[in-house]
Amino acid sequence: MKPTDITDKMMSADFFSQWLGIRILSVEKGYCKLGMTVRKEMLNGFGIAHGGISYSLADSALAFASNSQGVHSLSIETSISHIKSITEGTDIIAEARCESDSNKLGHYHVKISSEKDPDTTIALFKGIVYKTSRTWD
């Protein structure tokens, strides 16, 4: 299967990513770029996006990028550093890239930024995936 076929199949059954309003902007082997808009119900008590929103976007980018390589892959370790706050109505993007790959593990970095200002980092996410023996076909 092509990377786009894999991510389309994944997205069709990923109701949480659908609820977030995630848009798949670009997919290649080991790479994925996603976009979404921060809505009012995603804000915390300080009036900024809950940390789980950027985390969830990055986690979806990790899932799509790692699986785009053709093997069912599952996250086994993730972490995020929140650098800037996000306000309602902000269009954010997540770019996930494979940094290193082996038979069983993949290491990925995901950068979250504003669509208006892609050079400004909002959050940095790291993820390690376990690659199963199942392929996408």
N, C-alpha and C positions, 0 to 999 in steps of 0.2 A: 504494500500500500504506500501511496505517496504521503508525505508528512501532512499535507492539508486534508487528505481523506481521514487520517487518524484523528486529527484534532476536531474535525467536523463530527466524526462519530462520537468522540468523547463528549463534546459540547452538547450533543443532542440528548445525552443522559445525565448531564451535570446541572441539576436544577438549582443548586446554590450559585454557581457561576452565572446562570441565566437570571436569577433573582438580583444578583449584583449589577446586572446590565453589562456584563463583560462583552466586549467586541474583539474578535480575533482580527488583528491588523496585518500580521505577517507571520509566516511559519516556514522554517527550513529545518533540515536535520540538525538537531541540537540547539535550535534557536526558536524563540517565540516572542512576539510583541503583541501585547494586549492593551486595550483601552477601556475606560469606564468613566462615568460621571458620578461624583459624590452627591448623594441625595440627602434631604433633611433627616430622614429616618436613620441615616448612618452616622449622625453626629452624637458626640458624648455630651456630658453636662457642661463642658466648657465651650460648646458651640463649634467644635472642630471635629474632624473625622475621627471616629474611634480607631484605635491602633489596629484592631482586628480587620478593618477594611483594607488598609494597605497590605497587611499580612495576607489576607485572603486573596487579593489580586496577585501578589507575588507567588503564593502557593499554587494558584491555578496556572500561572506562567511556567513555574517549575514543572508541573505535571504535563503540560502540553509540550514543552521543549524536550523533556526527557523521553516521553513516549513517541515523539516525532522521529526518533531514531529507529523505530520499528519493533521495539521490544517493550512488553508491559513492564513499567517501572513504577515503583512506589517509594515515597519519601520515607526515610528512616531517621533523618535529623535535619532540623531547620532552625534558623535564628534570623532575627531582624534587628536593625538599628534604625530608629526613627530620628530623622535629622531636622525636618521642617514640618510644621503643622499644615493640614489641608482643610480648606473651608468648603462650605456647601457650594455646589455648582462648578467646582473645579474638575476639569477633565484631566485625568491622570493616565499615565502609561507605565507599563511594566515591560522591561526587556530582559529576557532570560537567555543566558548563554552557557553552553557547556564549557567548563574550564579544564576538566580532565575526565578521562573515560577509561574504564577497564572492562574486563569480562563481566564483572558483577556489580560494580559501583560507578556512579557518575557524580561529579561535583559540579554544581551550578552556582552562578552569581546572577542575581536579579536586581536591576536598578529601577526604582520607582521615581518618576519625575512628572512634572506638569507638561501637558501637551503644548501649552503656550511657551514654556521655557524648558526645553528638554536638556539644557546644559546644567540646570539646577537640580541637584539630587534631593529628593524628599525622604527616601529610605533606601537602605541597602539590605538585601536578603541573601543568605547563603543556604544552600540545600544540598543534601546528599541523598541520592536515590539508590535503591537496590533494584537491579535488573533481573527479572524472573526469567524462566526458560520459555515463557509464552511469547509468541510473536503476534503482531497485528497482521491479519490477513483476511 
